[in-house]
Amino acid sequence: MIRLQELAGAIGRGLLVLVCAAGLLAVGSSGPAGRPAGAPVPLAPPSADRLAAARQVAGQRPTDATAWAELGIAAVDRARSTLDSGLLDEADRALARSLVLRPERNHEALVGSGMLANARHEFDTARGFGQRATAMAPDRAAGYAVLADAELQLGHLPAATAATQRLLDLAPTTAAYTRASYDLETHGRTAEAVLALERALELAVTPGERAFSAHRLGDLNWEQGRPEPAEQYYRQALAAQPDDHFAAFGLARSAAALGRTDEALGRYADLVARMPQPQFLLEYAELLLATGHQGEAAAQLATLGAEVRLATGPLDLQLARYLADHGDPAEAVRLLTEEWQRRQSPLVAEELAWALHRAGRDQEALPHARFAAAPGGAGALGAYRRGVIEHALGLPGAAELLNEALSRNPYFSPRQAAHARELLGAGRTGAAPSP
């Protein structure tokens, strides 16, 4: 049985042993500072060829409920890296057909439906599917993967850990180790999260598994202020799966950190032309602002404004971040307060704290900022934000937090890292620049 305690020594022996004295927490970040929103990890990311094969099988077996469920799962997995919402619609149709063909005892369709709900950020719904799948088949791994993803996003951290541990016990594969790394990172155990991802990469079978593990290793290196190894992992991910947009995003931000600004701007421009996702647009706009390209930045921010107006369904935390920093902070507070009522996650707490700060409500922001940091400390962006809030309130720990942000990752944001240095410099000279 895989357990969670002797991690480092076990890795040296070629086996990751995860011990559960208190679940995955016995081993051991950063929410929005790194990923976001901690994107749900698919159980077995397939290549485009695997998706095509699933389509072919479903076409050949139109009355086979399992074939349609497997097509739905393949489509959701493929959408993870390509960010193609049309694939989620295809998955929805395939899973619905599977459930029509076999409405009872359809474990595969329950798992696929949970994965689809996670991909659409409908985490309560996903949790329900995960619970049904694990109750139906407590010794099958896939339901625990759905449940771990949903519980983490809902802020139910002990439940997420328990589901991840069960997944590791049942199936110590790439999918389990990538989830273990998320759990460890959430609890501030970054070094062990890296070890878990290295094991995930060793075990990877499909191109999608290799790409996902590699670009997550890039993310963790990036979050530790190590853009050179991060860049190498992102290149490895793209070699395995050329349409991994998050790896392309990582190459852009790594180039910026390494001083190759023109290359970074070109990479961002190419990426948002192909995939205008909020996180990509926002970081591109902020690099443009930091490098004096005001007009081009305004165009990217206008696109984000249009996405806010067109948005439906669950709140995209990146759009809330855009509103807080470049749009209407009061509207960001309203939307994030509603999201907080739905899920008390550290991810939501950090964004709400920042929106409250930007709206001039620092006293209300502070408890949320502290809640966000509680599971395992803040990432660089989280430490910066809390430092700014504490600075605005005149609290003595502000400088320590700002120094922590720059120590963790001096490249975490071109504009906000510069602002952290300004605040620290002003503290030494007695003058405080405005945020």
C-alpha positions as CSV (number, residue, x, y, z in Angstrom):
1,M,0.0,0.0,0.0
2,I,1.3,3.4,-0.9
3,R,1.7,5.7,2.1
4,L,2.7,9.2,2.8
5,Q,5.6,9.8,5.2
6,E,9.0,8.6,4.0
7,L,8.9,10.6,0.8
8,A,12.4,11.8,0.3
9,G,14.2,8.6,1.2
10,A,11.8,6.5,-0.8
11,I,12.3,8.6,-3.9
12,G,16.0,7.9,-3.6
13,R,15.2,4.2,-3.7
14,G,13.2,4.7,-6.9
15,L,9.8,4.5,-5.2
16,L,7.6,7.3,-3.9
17,V,6.2,6.2,-0.5
18,L,3.4,8.4,0.7
19,V,2.5,7.9,4.3
20,C,-0.9,8.8,5.8
21,A,-0.6,9.7,9.4
22,A,-3.0,12.5,8.7
23,G,-3.6,11.7,5.1
24,L,-1.3,13.2,2.5
25,L,-0.6,16.1,4.9
26,A,1.7,13.8,6.9
27,V,4.3,14.4,4.2
28,G,4.8,17.5,3.3
29,S,1.3,26.3,-2.9
30,S,0.2,28.1,-3.6
31,G,-3.2,28.5,-5.1
32,P,-3.7,31.3,-7.5
33,A,0.0,32.3,-7.4
34,G,0.8,29.3,-9.5
35,R,-2.1,27.7,-11.2
36,P,-4.6,28.5,-11.0
37,A,-7.2,27.8,-9.8
38,G,-5.5,24.6,-9.5
39,A,-6.9,23.1,-12.7
40,P,-8.4,19.6,-12.3
41,V,-6.0,16.8,-13.3
42,P,-7.4,14.3,-15.8
43,L,-7.1,10.6,-14.9
44,A,-5.3,9.6,-18.1
45,P,-4.8,12.5,-20.6
46,P,-5.0,10.9,-24.0
47,S,-3.4,11.9,-27.3
48,A,-5.4,13.2,-30.2
49,D,-5.0,9.6,-31.6
50,R,-6.7,8.1,-28.6
51,L,-9.6,10.5,-28.9
52,A,-9.9,9.6,-32.5
53,A,-9.9,5.9,-31.6
54,A,-12.6,6.5,-29.0
55,R,-14.8,8.3,-31.6
56,Q,-14.3,5.4,-34.0
57,V,-15.2,2.7,-31.4
58,A,-18.4,4.7,-30.4
59,G,-19.3,5.0,-34.1
60,Q,-18.9,1.2,-34.6
61,R,-20.8,0.3,-31.4
62,P,-23.7,2.8,-31.3
63,T,-25.6,0.9,-28.6
64,D,-22.5,0.3,-26.3
65,A,-22.9,2.5,-23.2
66,T,-19.3,2.0,-22.2
67,A,-17.9,3.1,-25.6
68,W,-19.9,6.3,-25.4
69,A,-18.7,7.0,-21.8
70,E,-15.1,6.4,-22.9
71,L,-15.6,8.8,-25.7
72,G,-16.9,11.4,-23.2
73,I,-13.9,10.9,-20.9
74,A,-11.4,11.1,-23.8
75,A,-13.0,14.4,-25.0
76,V,-12.8,15.9,-21.6
77,D,-9.2,14.9,-21.2
78,R,-8.3,16.3,-24.6
79,A,-10.0,19.6,-23.8
80,R,-7.7,20.0,-20.8
81,S,-4.7,21.0,-22.8
82,T,-6.3,22.2,-26.0
83,L,-8.9,24.4,-24.1
84,D,-11.4,23.6,-26.8
85,S,-14.9,24.1,-25.4
86,G,-16.3,22.3,-28.3
87,L,-14.8,19.1,-26.9
88,L,-16.7,19.6,-23.7
89,D,-19.9,19.8,-25.6
90,E,-19.0,16.6,-27.5
91,A,-18.3,15.0,-24.1
92,D,-21.6,16.1,-22.8
93,R,-23.5,14.5,-25.7
94,A,-21.5,11.3,-25.5
95,L,-22.0,10.9,-21.7
96,A,-25.7,11.7,-22.0
97,R,-26.0,9.0,-24.7
98,S,-24.2,6.5,-22.4
99,L,-26.6,7.2,-19.6
100,V,-29.6,6.8,-21.8
101,L,-28.3,3.4,-23.0
102,R,-27.5,2.3,-19.4
103,P,-29.0,4.6,-16.8
104,E,-28.2,2.4,-13.8
105,R,-24.8,1.0,-12.7
106,N,-22.9,3.0,-15.3
107,H,-19.7,3.8,-13.4
108,E,-17.8,5.0,-16.5
109,A,-20.5,7.6,-17.3
110,L,-20.6,8.8,-13.7
111,V,-16.8,9.3,-13.7
112,G,-17.0,11.0,-17.1
113,S,-19.8,13.3,-15.9
114,G,-17.8,14.2,-12.8
115,M,-14.8,15.0,-15.0
116,L,-16.9,17.2,-17.2
117,A,-18.4,19.0,-14.3
118,N,-14.9,19.7,-12.9
119,A,-13.8,21.0,-16.3
120,R,-16.7,23.4,-16.3
121,H,-16.0,24.5,-12.7
122,E,-19.2,23.0,-11.5
123,F,-17.5,21.6,-8.5
124,D,-20.5,20.7,-6.3
125,T,-21.9,18.7,-9.2
126,A,-18.6,17.0,-9.8
127,R,-18.4,16.1,-6.1
128,G,-21.8,14.4,-6.3
129,F,-20.8,12.4,-9.3
130,G,-17.5,11.4,-7.5
131,Q,-19.4,10.3,-4.4
132,R,-21.8,8.2,-6.5
133,A,-19.0,6.6,-8.4
134,T,-16.9,5.7,-5.3
135,A,-20.0,4.4,-3.5
136,M,-20.8,2.2,-6.5
137,A,-17.3,0.9,-7.0
138,P,-15.1,1.7,-3.9
139,D,-12.2,-0.3,-5.2
140,R,-12.0,1.4,-8.6
141,A,-9.7,4.4,-8.8
142,A,-11.3,6.7,-11.3
143,G,-14.1,8.0,-9.0
144,Y,-11.5,9.1,-6.4
145,A,-9.7,11.2,-9.0
146,V,-13.0,13.1,-9.7
147,L,-13.6,13.4,-6.0
148,A,-10.1,14.7,-5.2
149,D,-10.3,17.4,-7.8
150,A,-13.7,18.6,-6.7
151,E,-13.0,18.6,-3.0
152,L,-9.8,20.5,-3.5
153,Q,-11.6,23.2,-5.5
154,L,-14.4,23.4,-3.0
155,G,-11.8,24.1,-0.2
156,H,-12.6,20.7,1.5
157,L,-8.9,20.0,2.0
158,P,-9.1,17.0,4.4
159,A,-11.6,15.3,2.1
160,A,-9.4,16.1,-0.9
161,T,-6.4,14.5,0.9
162,A,-8.4,11.4,1.8
163,A,-9.6,10.9,-1.8
164,T,-6.0,11.4,-3.1
165,Q,-4.7,8.9,-0.6
166,R,-7.3,6.3,-1.7
167,L,-6.4,6.9,-5.3
168,L,-2.7,6.4,-4.5
169,D,-3.6,3.2,-2.7
170,L,-5.6,1.8,-5.5
171,A,-3.6,3.0,-8.5
172,P,-0.2,4.5,-8.0
173,T,0.0,5.9,-11.6
174,T,0.7,9.3,-13.1
175,A,-2.8,10.5,-12.4
176,A,-2.4,9.7,-8.7
177,Y,1.0,11.3,-8.4
178,T,-0.1,14.5,-10.2
179,R,-2.9,14.8,-7.7
180,A,-0.6,14.1,-4.8
181,S,1.6,16.9,-6.0
182,Y,-1.3,19.3,-6.0
183,D,-2.2,18.3,-2.4
184,L,1.3,18.6,-1.2
185,E,1.7,22.0,-2.9
186,T,-1.5,23.2,-1.3
187,H,-0.1,22.4,2.1
188,G,3.2,24.2,1.4
189,R,5.3,21.1,0.8
190,T,6.7,22.2,-2.5
191,A,9.9,20.1,-2.5
192,E,7.8,16.9,-2.1
193,A,5.3,18.1,-4.7
194,V,8.2,18.2,-7.1
195,L,9.2,14.7,-6.2
196,A,5.7,13.5,-6.7
197,L,5.6,15.1,-10.2
198,E,9.0,13.6,-11.1
199,R,7.6,10.2,-10.2
200,A,4.5,11.0,-12.3
201,L,6.7,11.8,-15.3
202,E,8.6,8.6,-14.9
203,L,5.4,6.6,-14.9
204,A,3.8,8.5,-17.8
205,V,2.6,6.3,-20.7
206,T,0.7,8.6,-23.1
207,P,1.9,11.8,-24.7
208,G,-0.8,13.7,-22.7
209,E,0.5,12.3,-19.4
210,R,4.1,13.2,-20.3
211,A,3.1,16.7,-21.4
212,F,1.0,17.3,-18.3
213,S,3.6,16.1,-15.8
214,A,6.4,18.1,-17.6
215,H,4.5,21.3,-17.7
216,R,3.5,21.0,-14.1
217,L,7.1,20.5,-13.2
218,G,7.7,23.7,-15.2
219,D,5.1,25.5,-13.1
220,L,6.6,24.4,-9.8
221,N,10.1,25.5,-10.9
222,W,8.6,28.8,-12.1
223,E,6.9,29.3,-8.7
224,Q,10.2,28.8,-7.0
225,G,11.9,31.5,-9.1
226,R,13.8,29.1,-11.4
227,P,12.8,30.1,-14.9
228,E,15.7,28.2,-16.6
229,P,14.7,24.7,-15.5
230,A,11.0,25.7,-15.9
231,E,11.7,26.6,-19.5
232,Q,13.2,23.2,-20.2
233,Y,10.2,21.4,-18.7
234,Y,7.8,23.5,-20.8
235,R,9.8,22.6,-23.9
236,Q,9.6,18.9,-22.9
237,A,5.9,19.2,-22.6
238,L,5.5,20.7,-26.0
239,A,7.7,18.1,-27.6
240,A,5.3,15.5,-26.2
241,Q,2.1,17.4,-27.0
242,P,2.5,20.4,-29.3
243,D,-0.9,21.9,-28.5
244,D,-0.4,22.0,-24.8
245,H,-1.3,25.7,-24.4
246,F,-0.3,25.9,-20.8
247,A,3.2,24.9,-21.7
248,A,3.3,27.5,-24.4
249,F,2.1,30.0,-21.8
250,G,5.0,28.9,-19.5
251,L,7.5,29.5,-22.3
252,A,6.3,33.0,-22.7
253,R,6.5,33.9,-19.0
254,S,9.9,32.2,-18.7
255,A,11.3,34.2,-21.6
256,A,10.1,37.4,-19.9
257,A,11.8,36.4,-16.7
258,L,15.0,35.7,-18.5
259,G,15.1,39.1,-20.1
260,R,14.1,38.0,-23.6
261,T,11.2,40.5,-23.7
262,D,10.7,40.6,-27.4
263,E,10.5,36.8,-27.6
264,A,8.1,36.8,-24.6
265,L,5.8,39.4,-26.2
266,G,5.8,37.4,-29.5
267,R,5.0,34.2,-27.7
268,Y,2.1,35.8,-25.8
269,A,0.8,37.4,-29.0
270,D,0.8,34.1,-30.8
271,L,-0.8,32.3,-27.9
272,V,-3.7,34.7,-27.4
273,A,-4.4,34.8,-31.1
274,R,-4.9,31.0,-31.0
275,M,-6.4,30.8,-27.5
276,P,-7.7,34.0,-25.9
277,Q,-8.1,32.6,-22.4
278,P,-8.4,35.1,-19.5
279,Q,-5.1,34.1,-17.8
280,F,-3.1,34.4,-21.0
281,L,-4.7,37.7,-22.0
282,L,-4.2,39.2,-18.5
283,E,-0.5,38.3,-18.2
284,Y,0.2,39.5,-21.7
285,A,-1.5,42.8,-21.0
286,E,0.5,43.2,-17.8
287,L,3.8,42.5,-19.6
288,L,2.8,45.1,-22.2
289,L,2.0,47.6,-19.5
290,A,5.3,46.9,-17.8
291,T,7.3,47.5,-21.0
292,G,5.5,50.7,-22.1
293,H,3.2,49.3,-24.8
294,Q,0.1,51.0,-23.5
295,G,-2.0,50.9,-26.6
296,E,-1.5,47.2,-27.2
297,A,-2.2,46.5,-23.5
298,A,-5.4,48.4,-23.8
299,A,-6.5,46.1,-26.6
300,Q,-5.9,43.0,-24.5
301,L,-7.7,44.5,-21.6
302,A,-10.7,45.4,-23.8
303,T,-10.9,41.8,-24.8
304,L,-11.0,40.8,-21.2
305,G,-13.7,43.4,-20.6
306,A,-15.8,41.8,-23.4
307,E,-15.3,38.3,-21.9
308,V,-16.6,39.6,-18.5
309,R,-19.7,41.0,-20.2
310,L,-20.3,37.7,-22.1
311,A,-19.5,35.4,-19.2
312,T,-22.1,32.9,-18.0
313,G,-21.9,30.1,-15.5
314,P,-19.4,29.7,-12.7
315,L,-17.0,32.6,-12.0
316,D,-13.6,32.5,-13.7
317,L,-11.2,33.7,-11.1
318,Q,-8.9,35.2,-13.7
319,L,-11.8,37.5,-14.9
320,A,-12.3,38.5,-11.3
321,R,-8.6,39.3,-11.1
322,Y,-8.9,41.5,-14.2
323,L,-11.9,43.4,-12.7
324,A,-10.0,44.0,-9.5
325,D,-6.8,45.3,-11.1
326,H,-8.0,46.9,-14.4
327,G,-11.8,47.1,-14.3
328,D,-14.3,47.6,-11.5
329,P,-13.0,46.4,-8.1
330,A,-16.5,46.7,-6.5
331,E,-17.9,44.4,-9.1
332,A,-15.0,42.0,-8.5
333,V,-15.9,42.1,-4.7
334,R,-19.6,41.3,-5.5
335,L,-18.8,38.4,-7.8
336,L,-16.2,36.9,-5.5
337,T,-18.4,37.3,-2.4
338,E,-21.0,35.2,-4.2
339,E,-18.3,32.7,-5.1
340,W,-17.1,32.6,-1.5
341,Q,-20.6,31.7,-0.4
342,R,-20.5,28.7,-2.8
343,R,-17.0,27.5,-2.0
344,Q,-14.7,28.6,0.9
345,S,-11.5,27.7,-1.0
346,P,-8.1,29.3,-0.4
347,L,-8.1,30.1,-4.1
348,V,-11.3,32.2,-3.8
349,A,-10.2,33.7,-0.5
350,E,-7.0,35.1,-2.0
351,E,-8.9,36.7,-4.9
352,L,-11.5,38.1,-2.6
353,A,-8.9,39.6,-0.3
354,W,-7.2,41.3,-3.2
355,A,-10.5,42.7,-4.7
356,L,-11.4,44.1,-1.3
357,H,-8.0,45.8,-1.1
358,R,-8.4,47.3,-4.5
359,A,-11.9,48.5,-3.4
360,G,-10.3,50.2,-0.4
361,R,-11.6,47.7,2.1
362,D,-8.3,46.5,3.7
363,Q,-9.7,45.7,7.1
364,E,-12.2,43.3,5.5
365,A,-9.5,41.9,3.2
366,L,-7.0,40.9,5.9
367,P,-8.9,37.8,7.3
368,H,-9.4,36.4,3.8
369,A,-5.7,37.0,2.9
370,R,-4.8,35.1,6.1
371,F,-7.2,32.3,5.4
372,A,-5.7,31.9,1.9
373,A,-2.3,31.5,3.4
374,A,-3.3,29.1,6.2
375,P,-3.0,25.7,4.5
376,G,0.7,25.9,3.7
377,G,1.8,29.5,3.3
378,A,1.3,31.7,0.4
379,G,3.0,31.6,-3.0
380,A,4.9,34.6,-4.2
381,L,1.8,36.4,-5.5
382,G,-0.2,35.6,-2.3
383,A,2.6,36.8,-0.1
384,Y,2.8,40.0,-2.1
385,R,-0.9,40.7,-1.9
386,R,-1.0,40.0,1.8
387,G,2.1,42.3,2.3
388,V,0.4,45.1,0.4
389,I,-2.8,44.7,2.5
390,E,-0.8,44.7,5.7
391,H,1.2,47.7,4.5
392,A,-2.0,49.6,3.8
393,L,-3.1,48.8,7.4
394,G,0.3,49.9,8.8
395,L,1.0,46.4,10.2
396,P,4.6,45.5,11.1
397,G,4.7,42.2,9.1
398,A,4.3,43.9,5.7
399,A,8.0,44.2,4.8
400,E,8.6,40.5,5.8
401,L,5.8,39.4,3.5
402,L,7.0,41.5,0.6
403,N,10.5,40.2,1.0
404,E,9.1,36.7,1.1
405,A,7.3,37.2,-2.2
406,L,10.5,38.4,-3.9
407,S,12.5,35.6,-2.3
408,R,10.1,32.9,-3.5
409,N,9.9,34.2,-7.1
410,P,11.3,37.6,-8.1
411,Y,9.6,37.2,-11.5
412,F,6.1,36.5,-10.2
413,S,4.7,39.6,-12.0
414,P,6.6,42.3,-13.9
415,R,4.4,45.1,-12.5
416,Q,3.7,43.8,-9.0
417,A,7.3,42.6,-8.3
418,A,8.4,46.1,-9.1
419,H,5.8,47.5,-6.8
420,A,7.0,45.3,-4.0
421,R,10.5,46.7,-4.4
422,E,9.1,50.2,-4.4
423,L,7.2,49.6,-1.1
424,L,10.3,48.1,0.5
425,G,12.5,51.0,-0.8
426,A,9.9,53.5,0.5
427,G,9.9,51.8,3.9
428,R,13.7,52.3,4.2
429,T,13.4,56.0,3.1
430,G,10.2,56.7,5.0
431,A,8.0,57.5,1.9
432,A,5.3,55.1,0.8
433,P,4.4,55.0,-2.9
434,S,0.8,54.3,-3.7
435,P,-0.1,50.8,-5.0
